[in-house]
C-alpha cells in the first residue's frame, strides 16, 4: 500500500503543517506583525501544500511525486524565512520545514 511505503513522508508533512499553522497564528501575535507578513504567507502556503502532499501519497496518486517536489520547494522557502526570526515558534517551524523538505525529496526520488 502506498501510504505505508511513504508513511515517514506523510508524517513529516502533517507535522510540518501543524508547525506552520502554529507559527502563522503566533506571528500574528507579535508586536510588529507587518514585519512577519512573508513568514505568515509562507506558513499558510506550506501548511496547505503539506496536507495536499500527504493526501496524494495516502491514496497513491500518480501525481504524488510531482506534488512532493513542489512541497519540498515550498517547505524550503518557508524554512528559510522562519529561520530568519528568533522566536521559538519560527525556529520550530523552520526545523519542521527542513525535515519535511528532506522527506519529500526522498519520496520523489524513490517513487
Gaussian input, Z-matrix of N, CA and C with variables (Angstrom, degrees):
# hf/3-21g

backbone

0 1
 N
 C     1     B1
 C     2     B2     1     A1
 N     3     B3     2     A2     1     D1
 C     4     B4     3     A3     2     D2
 C     5     B5     4     A4     3     D3
 N     6     B6     5     A5     4     D4
 C     7     B7     6     A6     5     D5
 C     8     B8     7     A7     6     D6
 N     9     B9     8     A8     7     D7
 C    10    B10     9     A9     8     D8
 C    11    B11    10    A10     9     D9
 N    12    B12    11    A11    10    D10
 C    13    B13    12    A12    11    D11
 C    14    B14    13    A13    12    D12
 N    15    B15    14    A14    13    D13
 C    16    B16    15    A15    14    D14
 C    17    B17    16    A16    15    D15
 N    18    B18    17    A17    16    D16
 C    19    B19    18    A18    17    D17
 C    20    B20    19    A19    18    D18
 N    21    B21    20    A20    19    D19
 C    22    B22    21    A21    20    D20
 C    23    B23    22    A22    21    D21
 N    24    B24    23    A23    22    D22
 C    25    B25    24    A24    23    D23
 C    26    B26    25    A25    24    D24
 N    27    B27    26    A26    25    D25
 C    28    B28    27    A27    26    D26
 C    29    B29    28    A28    27    D27
 N    30    B30    29    A29    28    D28
 C    31    B31    30    A30    29    D29
 C    32    B32    31    A31    30    D30
 N    33    B33    32    A32    31    D31
 C    34    B34    33    A33    32    D32
 C    35    B35    34    A34    33    D33
 N    36    B36    35    A35    34    D34
 C    37    B37    36    A36    35    D35
 C    38    B38    37    A37    36    D36
 N    39    B39    38    A38    37    D37
 C    40    B40    39    A39    38    D38
 C    41    B41    40    A40    39    D39
 N    42    B42    41    A41    40    D40
 C    43    B43    42    A42    41    D41
 C    44    B44    43    A43    42    D42
 N    45    B45    44    A44    43    D43
 C    46    B46    45    A45    44    D44
 C    47    B47    46    A46    45    D45
 N    48    B48    47    A47    46    D46
 C    49    B49    48    A48    47    D47
 C    50    B50    49    A49    48    D48
 N    51    B51    50    A50    49    D49
 C    52    B52    51    A51    50    D50
 C    53    B53    52    A52    51    D51
 N    54    B54    53    A53    52    D52
 C    55    B55    54    A54    53    D53
 C    56    B56    55    A55    54    D54
 N    57    B57    56    A56    55    D55
 C    58    B58    57    A57    56    D56
 C    59    B59    58    A58    57    D57
 N    60    B60    59    A59    58    D58
 C    61    B61    60    A60    59    D59
 C    62    B62    61    A61    60    D60
 N    63    B63    62    A62    61    D61
 C    64    B64    63    A63    62    D62
 C    65    B65    64    A64    63    D63
 N    66    B66    65    A65    64    D64
 C    67    B67    66    A66    65    D65
 C    68    B68    67    A67    66    D66
 N    69    B69    68    A68    67    D67
 C    70    B70    69    A69    68    D68
 C    71    B71    70    A70    69    D69
 N    72    B72    71    A71    70    D70
 C    73    B73    72    A72    71    D71
 C    74    B74    73    A73    72    D72
 N    75    B75    74    A74    73    D73
 C    76    B76    75    A75    74    D74
 C    77    B77    76    A76    75    D75
 N    78    B78    77    A77    76    D76
 C    79    B79    78    A78    77    D77
 C    80    B80    79    A79    78    D78
 N    81    B81    80    A80    79    D79
 C    82    B82    81    A81    80    D80
 C    83    B83    82    A82    81    D81
 N    84    B84    83    A83    82    D82
 C    85    B85    84    A84    83    D83
 C    86    B86    85    A85    84    D84
 N    87    B87    86    A86    85    D85
 C    88    B88    87    A87    86    D86
 C    89    B89    88    A88    87    D87
 N    90    B90    89    A89    88    D88
 C    91    B91    90    A90    89    D89
 C    92    B92    91    A91    90    D90
 N    93    B93    92    A92    91    D91
 C    94    B94    93    A93    92    D92
 C    95    B95    94    A94    93    D93
 N    96    B96    95    A95    94    D94
 C    97    B97    96    A96    95    D95
 C    98    B98    97    A97    96    D96
 N    99    B99    98    A98    97    D97
 C   100   B100    99    A99    98    D98
 C   101   B101   100   A100    99    D99
 N   102   B102   101   A101   100   D100
 C   103   B103   102   A102   101   D101
 C   104   B104   103   A103   102   D102
 N   105   B105   104   A104   103   D103
 C   106   B106   105   A105   104   D104
 C   107   B107   106   A106   105   D105
 N   108   B108   107   A107   106   D106
 C   109   B109   108   A108   107   D107
 C   110   B110   109   A109   108   D108
 N   111   B111   110   A110   109   D109
 C   112   B112   111   A111   110   D110
 C   113   B113   112   A112   111   D111
 N   114   B114   113   A113   112   D112
 C   115   B115   114   A114   113   D113
 C   116   B116   115   A115   114   D114
 N   117   B117   116   A116   115   D115
 C   118   B118   117   A117   116   D116
 C   119   B119   118   A118   117   D117
 N   120   B120   119   A119   118   D118
 C   121   B121   120   A120   119   D119
 C   122   B122   121   A121   120   D120
 N   123   B123   122   A122   121   D121
 C   124   B124   123   A123   122   D122
 C   125   B125   124   A124   123   D123
 N   126   B126   125   A125   124   D124
 C   127   B127   126   A126   125   D125
 C   128   B128   127   A127   126   D126
 N   129   B129   128   A128   127   D127
 C   130   B130   129   A129   128   D128
 C   131   B131   130   A130   129   D129
 N   132   B132   131   A131   130   D130
 C   133   B133   132   A132   131   D131
 C   134   B134   133   A133   132   D132
 N   135   B135   134   A134   133   D133
 C   136   B136   135   A135   134   D134
 C   137   B137   136   A136   135   D135
 N   138   B138   137   A137   136   D136
 C   139   B139   138   A138   137   D137
 C   140   B140   139   A139   138   D138
 N   141   B141   140   A140   139   D139
 C   142   B142   141   A141   140   D140
 C   143   B143   142   A142   141   D141
 N   144   B144   143   A143   142   D142
 C   145   B145   144   A144   143   D143
 C   146   B146   145   A145   144   D144
 N   147   B147   146   A146   145   D145
 C   148   B148   147   A147   146   D146
 C   149   B149   148   A148   147   D147
 N   150   B150   149   A149   148   D148
 C   151   B151   150   A150   149   D149
 C   152   B152   151   A151   150   D150
 N   153   B153   152   A152   151   D151
 C   154   B154   153   A153   152   D152
 C   155   B155   154   A154   153   D153
 N   156   B156   155   A155   154   D154
 C   157   B157   156   A156   155   D155
 C   158   B158   157   A157   156   D156
 N   159   B159   158   A158   157   D157
 C   160   B160   159   A159   158   D158
 C   161   B161   160   A160   159   D159
 N   162   B162   161   A161   160   D160
 C   163   B163   162   A162   161   D161
 C   164   B164   163   A163   162   D162
 N   165   B165   164   A164   163   D163
 C   166   B166   165   A165   164   D164
 C   167   B167   166   A166   165   D165
 N   168   B168   167   A167   166   D166
 C   169   B169   168   A168   167   D167
 C   170   B170   169   A169   168   D168
 N   171   B171   170   A170   169   D169
 C   172   B172   171   A171   170   D170
 C   173   B173   172   A172   171   D171
 N   174   B174   173   A173   172   D172
 C   175   B175   174   A174   173   D173
 C   176   B176   175   A175   174   D174
 N   177   B177   176   A176   175   D175
 C   178   B178   177   A177   176   D176
 C   179   B179   178   A178   177   D177
 N   180   B180   179   A179   178   D178
 C   181   B181   180   A180   179   D179
 C   182   B182   181   A181   180   D180
 N   183   B183   182   A182   181   D181
 C   184   B184   183   A183   182   D182
 C   185   B185   184   A184   183   D183
 N   186   B186   185   A185   184   D184
 C   187   B187   186   A186   185   D185
 C   188   B188   187   A187   186   D186
 N   189   B189   188   A188   187   D187
 C   190   B190   189   A189   188   D188
 C   191   B191   190   A190   189   D189
 N   192   B192   191   A191   190   D190
 C   193   B193   192   A192   191   D191
 C   194   B194   193   A193   192   D192
 N   195   B195   194   A194   193   D193
 C   196   B196   195   A195   194   D194
 C   197   B197   196   A196   195   D195
 N   198   B198   197   A197   196   D196
 C   199   B199   198   A198   197   D197
 C   200   B200   199   A199   198   D198
 N   201   B201   200   A200   199   D199
 C   202   B202   201   A201   200   D200
 C   203   B203   202   A202   201   D201
 N   204   B204   203   A203   202   D202
 C   205   B205   204   A204   203   D203
 C   206   B206   205   A205   204   D204
 N   207   B207   206   A206   205   D205
 C   208   B208   207   A207   206   D206
 C   209   B209   208   A208   207   D207
 N   210   B210   209   A209   208   D208
 C   211   B211   210   A210   209   D209
 C   212   B212   211   A211   210   D210
 N   213   B213   212   A212   211   D211
 C   214   B214   213   A213   212   D212
 C   215   B215   214   A214   213   D213
 N   216   B216   215   A215   214   D214
 C   217   B217   216   A216   215   D215
 C   218   B218   217   A217   216   D216
 N   219   B219   218   A218   217   D217
 C   220   B220   219   A219   218   D218
 C   221   B221   220   A220   219   D219
 N   222   B222   221   A221   220   D220
 C   223   B223   222   A222   221   D221
 C   224   B224   223   A223   222   D222
 N   225   B225   224   A224   223   D223
 C   226   B226   225   A225   224   D224
 C   227   B227   226   A226   225   D225
 N   228   B228   227   A227   226   D226
 C   229   B229   228   A228   227   D227
 C   230   B230   229   A229   228   D228
 N   231   B231   230   A230   229   D229
 C   232   B232   231   A231   230   D230
 C   233   B233   232   A232   231   D231
 N   234   B234   233   A233   232   D232
 C   235   B235   234   A234   233   D233
 C   236   B236   235   A235   234   D234
 N   237   B237   236   A236   235   D235
 C   238   B238   237   A237   236   D236
 C   239   B239   238   A238   237   D237
 N   240   B240   239   A239   238   D238
 C   241   B241   240   A240   239   D239
 C   242   B242   241   A241   240   D240
 N   243   B243   242   A242   241   D241
 C   244   B244   243   A243   242   D242
 C   245   B245   244   A244   243   D243
 N   246   B246   245   A245   244   D244
 C   247   B247   246   A246   245   D245
 C   248   B248   247   A247   246   D246
 N   249   B249   248   A248   247   D247
 C   250   B250   249   A249   248   D248
 C   251   B251   250   A250   249   D249
 N   252   B252   251   A251   250   D250
 C   253   B253   252   A252   251   D251
 C   254   B254   253   A253   252   D252
 N   255   B255   254   A254   253   D253
 C   256   B256   255   A255   254   D254
 C   257   B257   256   A256   255   D255
 N   258   B258   257   A257   256   D256
 C   259   B259   258   A258   257   D257
 C   260   B260   259   A259   258   D258
 N   261   B261   260   A260   259   D259
 C   262   B262   261   A261   260   D260
 C   263   B263   262   A262   261   D261
 N   264   B264   263   A263   262   D262
 C   265   B265   264   A264   263   D263
 C   266   B266   265   A265   264   D264
 N   267   B267   266   A266   265   D265
 C   268   B268   267   A267   266   D266
 C   269   B269   268   A268   267   D267
 N   270   B270   269   A269   268   D268
 C   271   B271   270   A270   269   D269
 C   272   B272   271   A271   270   D270
 N   273   B273   272   A272   271   D271
 C   274   B274   273   A273   272   D272
 C   275   B275   274   A274   273   D273
 N   276   B276   275   A275   274   D274
 C   277   B277   276   A276   275   D275
 C   278   B278   277   A277   276   D276
 N   279   B279   278   A278   277   D277
 C   280   B280   279   A279   278   D278
 C   281   B281   280   A280   279   D279
 N   282   B282   281   A281   280   D280
 C   283   B283   282   A282   281   D281
 C   284   B284   283   A283   282   D282
 N   285   B285   284   A284   283   D283
 C   286   B286   285   A285   284   D284
 C   287   B287   286   A286   285   D285
 N   288   B288   287   A287   286   D286
 C   289   B289   288   A288   287   D287
 C   290   B290   289   A289   288   D288
 N   291   B291   290   A290   289   D289
 C   292   B292   291   A291   290   D290
 C   293   B293   292   A292   291   D291
 N   294   B294   293   A293   292   D292
 C   295   B295   294   A294   293   D293
 C   296   B296   295   A295   294   D294
 N   297   B297   296   A296   295   D295
 C   298   B298   297   A297   296   D296
 C   299   B299   298   A298   297   D297
 N   300   B300   299   A299   298   D298
 C   301   B301   300   A300   299   D299
 C   302   B302   301   A301   300   D300
 N   303   B303   302   A302   301   D301
 C   304   B304   303   A303   302   D302
 C   305   B305   304   A304   303   D303
 N   306   B306   305   A305   304   D304
 C   307   B307   306   A306   305   D305
 C   308   B308   307   A307   306   D306
 N   309   B309   308   A308   307   D307
 C   310   B310   309   A309   308   D308
 C   311   B311   310   A310   309   D309
 N   312   B312   311   A311   310   D310
 C   313   B313   312   A312   311   D311
 C   314   B314   313   A313   312   D312
 N   315   B315   314   A314   313   D313
 C   316   B316   315   A315   314   D314
 C   317   B317   316   A316   315   D315
 N   318   B318   317   A317   316   D316
 C   319   B319   318   A318   317   D317
 C   320   B320   319   A319   318   D318
 N   321   B321   320   A320   319   D319
 C   322   B322   321   A321   320   D320
 C   323   B323   322   A322   321   D321
 N   324   B324   323   A323   322   D322
 C   325   B325   324   A324   323   D323
 C   326   B326   325   A325   324   D324
 N   327   B327   326   A326   325   D325
 C   328   B328   327   A327   326   D326
 C   329   B329   328   A328   327   D327
 N   330   B330   329   A329   328   D328
 C   331   B331   330   A330   329   D329
 C   332   B332   331   A331   330   D330

   B1=1.4613
   B2=1.5274
   B3=1.3113
   B4=1.4596
   B5=1.5293
   B6=1.3077
   B7=1.4627
   B8=1.5296
   B9=1.3126
   B10=1.4607
   B11=1.5241
   B12=1.3150
   B13=1.4633
   B14=1.5315
   B15=1.3193
   B16=1.4623
   B17=1.5282
   B18=1.3401
   B19=1.4653
   B20=1.5279
   B21=1.3203
   B22=1.4719
   B23=1.5246
   B24=1.3125
   B25=1.4657
   B26=1.5337
   B27=1.3191
   B28=1.4736
   B29=1.5246
   B30=1.3244
   B31=1.4693
   B32=1.5299
   B33=1.3341
   B34=1.4635
   B35=1.5275
   B36=1.3240
   B37=1.4695
   B38=1.5269
   B39=1.3327
   B40=1.4674
   B41=1.5294
   B42=1.3171
   B43=1.4702
   B44=1.5237
   B45=1.3123
   B46=1.4540
   B47=1.5307
   B48=1.3196
   B49=1.4726
   B50=1.5234
   B51=1.3108
   B52=1.4697
   B53=1.5242
   B54=1.3299
   B55=1.4768
   B56=1.5261
   B57=1.3253
   B58=1.4657
   B59=1.5273
   B60=1.3257
   B61=1.4684
   B62=1.5226
   B63=1.3221
   B64=1.4615
   B65=1.5286
   B66=1.3134
   B67=1.4597
   B68=1.5315
   B69=1.3209
   B70=1.4681
   B71=1.5308
   B72=1.3124
   B73=1.4675
   B74=1.5312
   B75=1.3148
   B76=1.4646
   B77=1.5278
   B78=1.3312
   B79=1.4680
   B80=1.5292
   B81=1.3083
   B82=1.4691
   B83=1.5260
   B84=1.3299
   B85=1.4612
   B86=1.5303
   B87=1.3355
   B88=1.4631
   B89=1.5221
   B90=1.3192
   B91=1.4567
   B92=1.5327
   B93=1.3217
   B94=1.4615
   B95=1.5203
   B96=1.3236
   B97=1.4595
   B98=1.5282
   B99=1.3092
   B100=1.4684
   B101=1.5308
   B102=1.3193
   B103=1.4648
   B104=1.5354
   B105=1.3139
   B106=1.4663
   B107=1.5307
   B108=1.3193
   B109=1.4710
   B110=1.5272
   B111=1.3282
   B112=1.4682
   B113=1.5295
   B114=1.3097
   B115=1.4575
   B116=1.5376
   B117=1.2951
   B118=1.4658
   B119=1.5303
   B120=1.3184
   B121=1.4681
   B122=1.5261
   B123=1.3352
   B124=1.4570
   B125=1.5229
   B126=1.3337
   B127=1.4654
   B128=1.5235
   B129=1.3251
   B130=1.4700
   B131=1.5270
   B132=1.3397
   B133=1.4681
   B134=1.5223
   B135=1.3145
   B136=1.4642
   B137=1.5285
   B138=1.3138
   B139=1.4670
   B140=1.5219
   B141=1.3060
   B142=1.4594
   B143=1.5327
   B144=1.3290
   B145=1.4654
   B146=1.5296
   B147=1.3334
   B148=1.4678
   B149=1.5198
   B150=1.3196
   B151=1.4723
   B152=1.5251
   B153=1.3273
   B154=1.4647
   B155=1.5271
   B156=1.3311
   B157=1.4680
   B158=1.5253
   B159=1.3233
   B160=1.4703
   B161=1.5289
   B162=1.3144
   B163=1.4661
   B164=1.5269
   B165=1.3376
   B166=1.4646
   B167=1.5243
   B168=1.3351
   B169=1.4669
   B170=1.5210
   B171=1.3236
   B172=1.4652
   B173=1.5219
   B174=1.3174
   B175=1.4647
   B176=1.5289
   B177=1.3322
   B178=1.4540
   B179=1.5115
   B180=1.3123
   B181=1.4628
   B182=1.5228
   B183=1.3190
   B184=1.4615
   B185=1.5307
   B186=1.3207
   B187=1.4599
   B188=1.5287
   B189=1.3116
   B190=1.4697
   B191=1.5202
   B192=1.3038
   B193=1.4673
   B194=1.5291
   B195=1.3226
   B196=1.4640
   B197=1.5269
   B198=1.3144
   B199=1.4691
   B200=1.5302
   B201=1.3197
   B202=1.4639
   B203=1.5321
   B204=1.3129
   B205=1.4749
   B206=1.5285
   B207=1.3251
   B208=1.4628
   B209=1.5244
   B210=1.3124
   B211=1.4610
   B212=1.5276
   B213=1.3184
   B214=1.4651
   B215=1.5249
   B216=1.3211
   B217=1.4638
   B218=1.5346
   B219=1.3106
   B220=1.4661
   B221=1.5262
   B222=1.3212
   B223=1.4699
   B224=1.5296
   B225=1.3080
   B226=1.4554
   B227=1.5349
   B228=1.3258
   B229=1.4702
   B230=1.5232
   B231=1.3186
   B232=1.4628
   B233=1.5249
   B234=1.3102
   B235=1.4637
   B236=1.5171
   B237=1.3281
   B238=1.4644
   B239=1.5253
   B240=1.3193
   B241=1.4741
   B242=1.5268
   B243=1.3100
   B244=1.4665
   B245=1.5307
   B246=1.3149
   B247=1.4657
   B248=1.5317
   B249=1.3144
   B250=1.4736
   B251=1.5245
   B252=1.3228
   B253=1.4674
   B254=1.5275
   B255=1.3025
   B256=1.4694
   B257=1.5296
   B258=1.3120
   B259=1.4654
   B260=1.5307
   B261=1.3112
   B262=1.4570
   B263=1.5317
   B264=1.3334
   B265=1.4655
   B266=1.5259
   B267=1.3160
   B268=1.4702
   B269=1.5311
   B270=1.3092
   B271=1.4645
   B272=1.5280
   B273=1.3336
   B274=1.4715
   B275=1.5304
   B276=1.3073
   B277=1.4597
   B278=1.5300
   B279=1.3213
   B280=1.4651
   B281=1.5260
   B282=1.3206
   B283=1.4618
   B284=1.5354
   B285=1.3270
   B286=1.4697
   B287=1.5278
   B288=1.3210
   B289=1.4677
   B290=1.5273
   B291=1.3209
   B292=1.4763
   B293=1.5292
   B294=1.3297
   B295=1.4719
   B296=1.5290
   B297=1.3113
   B298=1.4588
   B299=1.5301
   B300=1.3125
   B301=1.4683
   B302=1.5257
   B303=1.3135
   B304=1.4663
   B305=1.5302
   B306=1.3252
   B307=1.4770
   B308=1.5377
   B309=1.3263
   B310=1.4635
   B311=1.5232
   B312=1.3257
   B313=1.4702
   B314=1.5277
   B315=1.3162
   B316=1.4670
   B317=1.5312
   B318=1.3165
   B319=1.4657
   B320=1.5250
   B321=1.3121
   B322=1.4577
   B323=1.5264
   B324=1.3257
   B325=1.4625
   B326=1.5210
   B327=1.3327
   B328=1.4565
   B329=1.5131
   B330=1.2786
   B331=1.4801
   B332=1.5166
   A1=109.70
   A2=115.07
   A3=121.47
   A4=112.30
   A5=116.46
   A6=118.26
   A7=112.15
   A8=117.95
   A9=120.03
   A10=111.05
   A11=116.25
   A12=121.92
   A13=111.20
   A14=116.20
   A15=121.46
   A16=113.32
   A17=116.69
   A18=120.04
   A19=113.55
   A20=118.53
   A21=119.07
   A22=110.53
   A23=117.71
   A24=120.97
   A25=110.95
   A26=115.88
   A27=119.97
   A28=109.63
   A29=117.10
   A30=121.28
   A31=111.15
   A32=116.93
   A33=120.78
   A34=110.96
   A35=116.17
   A36=120.29
   A37=111.13
   A38=116.59
   A39=118.94
   A40=111.73
   A41=117.24
   A42=120.36
   A43=110.25
   A44=116.71
   A45=121.18
   A46=110.41
   A47=116.58
   A48=120.22
   A49=110.82
   A50=116.66
   A51=121.14
   A52=110.99
   A53=116.74
   A54=120.15
   A55=111.39
   A56=116.95
   A57=120.38
   A58=111.17
   A59=117.04
   A60=120.10
   A61=110.57
   A62=116.10
   A63=120.76
   A64=110.87
   A65=116.72
   A66=120.96
   A67=110.67
   A68=117.47
   A69=120.79
   A70=111.55
   A71=115.84
   A72=120.26
   A73=110.51
   A74=116.63
   A75=120.74
   A76=111.14
   A77=116.66
   A78=120.34
   A79=110.87
   A80=116.38
   A81=120.31
   A82=112.25
   A83=116.06
   A84=120.82
   A85=112.34
   A86=117.07
   A87=120.82
   A88=110.13
   A89=115.10
   A90=120.68
   A91=112.51
   A92=116.72
   A93=120.95
   A94=109.32
   A95=116.15
   A96=122.27
   A97=110.94
   A98=116.14
   A99=120.41
   A100=111.30
   A101=116.86
   A102=119.97
   A103=111.89
   A104=116.91
   A105=121.93
   A106=111.87
   A107=117.57
   A108=121.49
   A109=112.67
   A110=117.84
   A111=119.70
   A112=110.29
   A113=116.97
   A114=121.10
   A115=110.19
   A116=116.40
   A117=121.27
   A118=110.45
   A119=116.98
   A120=120.71
   A121=111.18
   A122=115.97
   A123=119.09
   A124=112.03
   A125=117.18
   A126=120.76
   A127=110.34
   A128=116.37
   A129=120.39
   A130=111.11
   A131=116.91
   A132=120.08
   A133=110.61
   A134=115.41
   A135=121.10
   A136=111.05
   A137=116.92
   A138=120.28
   A139=110.74
   A140=116.13
   A141=119.51
   A142=111.76
   A143=118.04
   A144=119.60
   A145=111.06
   A146=117.04
   A147=119.51
   A148=111.31
   A149=116.97
   A150=119.81
   A151=110.89
   A152=116.39
   A153=120.23
   A154=109.77
   A155=117.04
   A156=121.07
   A157=110.55
   A158=116.73
   A159=120.40
   A160=110.68
   A161=117.35
   A162=119.59
   A163=111.33
   A164=118.15
   A165=120.52
   A166=110.61
   A167=115.82
   A168=118.87
   A169=111.52
   A170=117.15
   A171=121.33
   A172=111.88
   A173=116.50
   A174=118.50
   A175=112.86
   A176=116.28
   A177=120.13
   A178=113.77
   A179=117.38
   A180=121.58
   A181=111.30
   A182=115.79
   A183=120.34
   A184=111.38
   A185=117.89
   A186=122.24
   A187=113.26
   A188=117.44
   A189=121.17
   A190=111.78
   A191=117.07
   A192=121.28
   A193=110.72
   A194=117.12
   A195=122.12
   A196=110.33
   A197=116.34
   A198=121.38
   A199=109.60
   A200=117.37
   A201=120.33
   A202=111.73
   A203=117.60
   A204=119.30
   A205=110.27
   A206=116.33
   A207=121.23
   A208=110.14
   A209=116.02
   A210=121.04
   A211=110.48
   A212=117.12
   A213=121.10
   A214=110.60
   A215=116.36
   A216=120.72
   A217=111.15
   A218=116.43
   A219=120.82
   A220=110.52
   A221=117.13
   A222=120.62
   A223=110.80
   A224=116.02
   A225=119.67
   A226=111.16
   A227=117.01
   A228=121.17
   A229=110.83
   A230=116.75
   A231=121.13
   A232=110.33
   A233=116.26
   A234=120.89
   A235=112.20
   A236=116.66
   A237=120.72
   A238=111.20
   A239=116.48
   A240=120.11
   A241=110.41
   A242=117.09
   A243=120.41
   A244=111.04
   A245=116.63
   A246=120.98
   A247=112.22
   A248=117.14
   A249=121.56
   A250=112.18
   A251=116.73
   A252=121.63
   A253=110.07
   A254=116.16
   A255=120.69
   A256=114.30
   A257=117.70
   A258=120.06
   A259=111.06
   A260=115.57
   A261=121.79
   A262=112.02
   A263=116.50
   A264=119.35
   A265=111.22
   A266=117.57
   A267=120.70
   A268=110.99
   A269=116.84
   A270=120.15
   A271=111.21
   A272=117.03
   A273=120.77
   A274=110.59
   A275=115.70
   A276=120.42
   A277=110.15
   A278=116.56
   A279=120.42
   A280=110.87
   A281=116.86
   A282=121.07
   A283=111.05
   A284=116.93
   A285=120.57
   A286=110.70
   A287=116.39
   A288=120.88
   A289=111.06
   A290=116.48
   A291=119.68
   A292=110.97
   A293=116.27
   A294=120.15
   A295=110.93
   A296=116.27
   A297=120.69
   A298=110.47
   A299=117.33
   A300=120.58
   A301=110.17
   A302=116.15
   A303=121.35
   A304=111.22
   A305=116.05
   A306=120.42
   A307=111.51
   A308=116.24
   A309=119.38
   A310=111.72
   A311=116.58
   A312=119.50
   A313=110.84
   A314=115.80
   A315=120.18
   A316=110.31
   A317=115.84
   A318=120.35
   A319=110.32
   A320=117.83
   A321=121.76
   A322=112.01
   A323=116.43
   A324=120.18
   A325=112.82
   A326=117.12
   A327=118.32
   A328=113.16
   A329=117.47
   A330=119.87
   A331=111.77
   D1=137.99
   D2=-176.13
   D3=-59.64
   D4=-41.83
   D5=-175.98
   D6=-65.15
   D7=-29.33
   D8=177.52
   D9=-74.69
   D10=-38.53
   D11=179.65
   D12=-62.61
   D13=-35.19
   D14=-175.28
   D15=-110.19
   D16=19.92
   D17=-173.31
   D18=-58.03
   D19=-39.61
   D20=-178.85
   D21=-66.11
   D22=-34.07
   D23=177.24
   D24=-72.41
   D25=-41.69
   D26=176.59
   D27=-59.27
   D28=-45.93
   D29=179.07
   D30=-61.23
   D31=-42.61
   D32=179.62
   D33=-64.27
   D34=-37.63
   D35=178.67
   D36=-64.80
   D37=-46.13
   D38=179.62
   D39=-66.69
   D40=-38.18
   D41=177.99
   D42=-64.81
   D43=-40.72
   D44=179.41
   D45=-65.46
   D46=-44.46
   D47=179.07
   D48=-58.98
   D49=-41.10
   D50=179.07
   D51=-64.02
   D52=-46.12
   D53=178.62
   D54=-64.34
   D55=-38.91
   D56=178.64
   D57=-64.62
   D58=-42.49
   D59=176.92
   D60=-60.39
   D61=-45.90
   D62=179.55
   D63=-62.98
   D64=-42.84
   D65=-179.13
   D66=-63.28
   D67=-45.27
   D68=-179.46
   D69=-59.12
   D70=-46.50
   D71=-180.00
   D72=-65.88
   D73=-40.24
   D74=178.88
   D75=-66.36
   D76=-38.88
   D77=177.88
   D78=-61.58
   D79=-33.56
   D80=178.68
   D81=-66.86
   D82=-18.62
   D83=179.29
   D84=-91.58
   D85=-7.59
   D86=-179.29
   D87=-69.25
   D88=154.09
   D89=-176.75
   D90=-62.48
   D91=-44.18
   D92=179.54
   D93=-104.81
   D94=76.04
   D95=-175.87
   D96=-60.44
   D97=-35.79
   D98=-178.23
   D99=-58.34
   D100=-37.92
   D101=-179.65
   D102=-72.17
   D103=-11.79
   D104=-179.41
   D105=-100.41
   D106=5.32
   D107=-173.18
   D108=-56.22
   D109=-48.04
   D110=-178.36
   D111=-65.29
   D112=-39.40
   D113=178.21
   D114=-60.08
   D115=-46.51
   D116=-179.24
   D117=-62.92
   D118=-45.80
   D119=-179.93
   D120=-60.95
   D121=-46.59
   D122=179.52
   D123=-66.33
   D124=-36.24
   D125=175.15
   D126=-56.93
   D127=-45.73
   D128=-178.53
   D129=-67.01
   D130=-43.31
   D131=177.71
   D132=-61.41
   D133=-44.93
   D134=-176.15
   D135=-65.54
   D136=-45.78
   D137=179.88
   D138=-58.65
   D139=-43.00
   D140=-177.58
   D141=-68.09
   D142=-46.83
   D143=-178.93
   D144=-66.32
   D145=-33.13
   D146=177.25
   D147=-63.00
   D148=-41.74
   D149=179.26
   D150=-68.24
   D151=-38.09
   D152=177.48
   D153=-63.99
   D154=-47.27
   D155=-179.69
   D156=-58.83
   D157=-44.95
   D158=-179.78
   D159=-60.29
   D160=-42.00
   D161=-178.56
   D162=-69.92
   D163=-36.46
   D164=176.94
   D165=-63.80
   D166=-42.73
   D167=178.18
   D168=-66.21
   D169=-41.84
   D170=-176.70
   D171=-60.90
   D172=-34.16
   D173=-178.84
   D174=-98.34
   D175=3.86
   D176=176.70
   D177=68.46
   D178=34.36
   D179=-179.72
   D180=-61.08
   D181=143.16
   D182=177.00
   D183=-67.01
   D184=-13.72
   D185=-179.92
   D186=-100.07
   D187=5.18
   D188=-178.08
   D189=-58.31
   D190=-40.10
   D191=-178.80
   D192=-62.33
   D193=-44.49
   D194=179.60
   D195=-64.53
   D196=-45.23
   D197=-179.58
   D198=-62.72
   D199=-40.70
   D200=-179.57
   D201=-66.62
   D202=-33.60
   D203=175.22
   D204=-63.15
   D205=-44.63
   D206=178.55
   D207=-65.56
   D208=-41.43
   D209=178.86
   D210=-59.18
   D211=-43.84
   D212=179.53
   D213=-60.79
   D214=-40.94
   D215=-179.53
   D216=-64.79
   D217=-43.87
   D218=-179.95
   D219=-69.59
   D220=-41.04
   D221=176.87
   D222=-59.73
   D223=-41.81
   D224=179.83
   D225=-62.96
   D226=-44.10
   D227=178.67
   D228=-63.49
   D229=-43.15
   D230=179.76
   D231=-65.36
   D232=-44.58
   D233=179.39
   D234=-60.94
   D235=-41.50
   D236=178.55
   D237=-63.98
   D238=-41.18
   D239=179.24
   D240=-67.55
   D241=-46.74
   D242=-179.08
   D243=-61.74
   D244=-37.35
   D245=-178.49
   D246=-63.03
   D247=-20.45
   D248=179.27
   D249=-72.72
   D250=-18.01
   D251=-175.01
   D252=-105.77
   D253=138.95
   D254=-173.00
   D255=-82.50
   D256=-12.15
   D257=-177.51
   D258=-61.63
   D259=144.35
   D260=-177.96
   D261=-56.80
   D262=-42.18
   D263=-178.52
   D264=-63.58
   D265=-35.47
   D266=177.68
   D267=-71.05
   D268=-39.14
   D269=179.96
   D270=-67.14
   D271=-40.67
   D272=176.68
   D273=-64.58
   D274=-39.62
   D275=179.36
   D276=-65.93
   D277=-43.81
   D278=179.01
   D279=-57.33
   D280=-42.56
   D281=179.99
   D282=-65.91
   D283=-43.04
   D284=178.63
   D285=-63.57
   D286=-37.56
   D287=178.33
   D288=-65.80
   D289=-41.43
   D290=178.58
   D291=-63.11
   D292=-44.54
   D293=178.64
   D294=-61.53
   D295=-43.92
   D296=-177.74
   D297=-66.63
   D298=-43.16
   D299=178.77
   D300=-59.03
   D301=-42.37
   D302=179.26
   D303=-63.33
   D304=-46.23
   D305=179.24
   D306=-64.19
   D307=-40.30
   D308=-179.14
   D309=-67.74
   D310=-38.30
   D311=176.25
   D312=-64.28
   D313=-42.01
   D314=178.37
   D315=-62.14
   D316=-44.96
   D317=-179.89
   D318=-61.91
   D319=-44.78
   D320=-177.56
   D321=-63.57
   D322=-30.06
   D323=179.26
   D324=-78.97
   D325=-30.37
   D326=-176.50
   D327=-94.55
   D328=-14.14
   D329=-178.21
   D330=-67.70

